[in-house]
């Protein structure tokens, strides 16, 4: 991270954006872990595990900036995401572990985080964290497209 704590002067609004993104990354990591578990071994499971690790790293990076700003970093995901993961488990059971159905739900989650990052890119313009948010948005968009492509490859 190029910026030091001494040069950080983030507004409360920017810190709130970083907290939201950190929470979404935590949720996404947990979601990818569950998708990987549901699909078992194989290429898609491996990709999901890699994406979970990537999202955990992104949450840590965001949390560093939050902490540097004198705020408590986010350590847990949201209740809504936990509810979505519960729905995913239910759908997985009902669909008989259909990879397409599971990846469809994962792609829905990716739509949510991609949109949040797109908004955050605008909201953080001109701040010290903008390059970080922009870099992470690029990674999120690439992951979204990868999940979408894996989903579409399993369409019946």
WOCOR-V274468 format. One record per residue. N is the residue number from 1. D_CENTER is the distance of its C-alpha to the mean C-alpha in whole Angstrom. Layout:
n	d_center
N	D_CENTER
N	D_CENTER
//
This chain:
n	d_center
1	20
2	23
3	23
4	25
5	25
6	28
7	27
8	24
9	25
10	22
11	23
12	22
13	20
14	18
15	17
16	16
17	14
18	12
19	12
20	10
21	8
22	8
23	8
24	5
25	3
26	6
27	6
28	4
29	6
30	9
31	9
32	9
33	12
34	13
35	14
36	15
37	17
38	18
39	19
40	21
41	22
42	22
43	20
44	17
45	17
46	17
47	14
48	12
49	13
50	12
51	9
52	8
53	10
54	9
55	5
56	8
57	10
58	8
59	8
60	12
61	13
62	12
63	14
64	16
65	17
66	17
67	19
68	22
69	22
70	24
71	21
72	19
73	16
74	13
75	14
76	13
77	10
78	12
79	15
80	14
81	11
82	13
83	16
84	14
85	13
86	17
87	18
88	16
89	19
90	21
91	21
92	21
93	24
94	26
95	25
96	26
97	23
98	23
99	20
100	20
101	19
102	17
103	15
104	16
105	14
106	11
107	11
108	12
109	8
110	7
111	10
112	9
113	6
114	8
115	11
116	10
117	9
118	13
119	14
120	13
121	15
122	18
123	18
124	18
125	20
126	23
127	21
128	21
129	17
130	17
131	17
132	14
133	12
134	14
135	13
136	9
137	10
138	12
139	10
140	7
141	10
142	12
143	9
144	10
145	13
146	14
147	12
148	15
149	17
150	17
151	18
152	20
153	22
154	23
155	24
156	27
//
